[in-house]
Amino acid sequence: MSNRERCVAMLDGFTDAQLINVAAMLQSMKQAIEDALQSDTPKQEGKIIGNTSAAAIRKAQTAFAGAAEDMGVSCEEDVQALVDAVRYGKDT
């Protein structure tokens, strides 16, 4: 199964509220990557070096704020169940 197929299969199980959060997170990550690629930050072999990665992570963290609660993830077991669903297609 391709990454795209895995993502689509996973998204099919989300509620509309969860999809809104996923879309916001993806948009934020996409923008952070675009910002990093267009910055004047030095690059080495196509990889951005310096604090740009940290800035992208902070931007993503801001976008993710509250997403776990909205998705019903409140403990380590919930996180593991989500990881298992994504990686192995396991239903909880």
C-alpha positions in Angstrom: 0.0 0.0 0.0 1.4 3.4 -1.0 1.7 6.2 1.5 -1.1 8.1 -0.3 -3.3 5.0 0.0 -2.5 4.6 3.7 -3.3 8.3 4.3 -6.6 8.1 2.5 -7.6 4.9 4.3 -6.8 6.6 7.6 -8.7 9.8 6.8 -11.8 7.8 5.8 -12.2 6.8 9.5 -12.0 10.4 10.8 -15.0 12.5 11.8 -15.6 15.9 10.1 -14.2 17.6 13.2 -11.1 15.5 13.1 -10.6 16.2 9.4 -10.8 20.0 10.1 -7.9 19.6 12.5 -5.9 17.4 10.2 -6.3 19.8 7.3 -5.2 22.7 9.6 -2.1 20.7 10.7 -1.2 19.7 7.1 -1.6 23.3 5.9 0.7 24.5 8.7 3.3 21.9 8.0 3.2 22.7 4.3 3.6 26.4 4.9 6.5 25.8 7.3 8.3 23.7 4.7 7.7 26.3 2.0 9.0 29.0 4.3 12.1 27.0 5.1 12.8 26.3 1.5 12.4 30.0 0.5 14.4 31.4 3.3 18.0 32.6 3.2 19.0 29.9 5.5 22.1 28.0 4.3 21.5 24.7 2.6 23.8 21.7 2.4 23.0 19.0 -0.2 19.4 20.2 -0.5 18.9 20.1 3.3 18.1 23.2 5.3 20.4 23.7 8.2 20.3 26.1 11.1 17.3 27.1 13.2 14.8 26.8 10.3 13.9 23.3 11.4 13.3 24.4 14.9 11.1 27.3 13.7 9.1 24.8 11.6 8.6 22.6 14.6 7.4 25.5 16.7 5.0 26.5 14.0 3.6 23.0 13.7 3.3 22.7 17.5 1.2 25.9 17.5 -1.0 24.4 14.8 -1.4 21.2 16.7 -2.4 22.9 19.9 -5.6 21.2 21.1 -5.7 18.7 18.3 -5.1 15.7 20.5 -8.0 16.6 22.7 -10.2 17.2 19.7 -9.3 13.8 18.3 -9.9 12.1 21.7 -6.3 11.4 22.4 -5.7 11.8 26.1 -3.2 9.2 27.2 -0.3 7.1 26.1 -2.6 4.2 25.2 -4.6 6.5 22.9 -1.3 7.6 21.2 -0.2 4.0 20.8 -3.6 3.0 19.3 -3.3 5.9 16.8 0.2 4.8 15.9 -0.9 1.2 15.5 -3.8 2.3 13.3 -1.5 4.4 11.1 1.4 1.9 10.8 -0.4 -1.4 10.9 -4.0 -0.6 10.0 -5.2 -2.0 13.3 -8.6 -0.9 14.6 -9.0 -0.3 18.3 
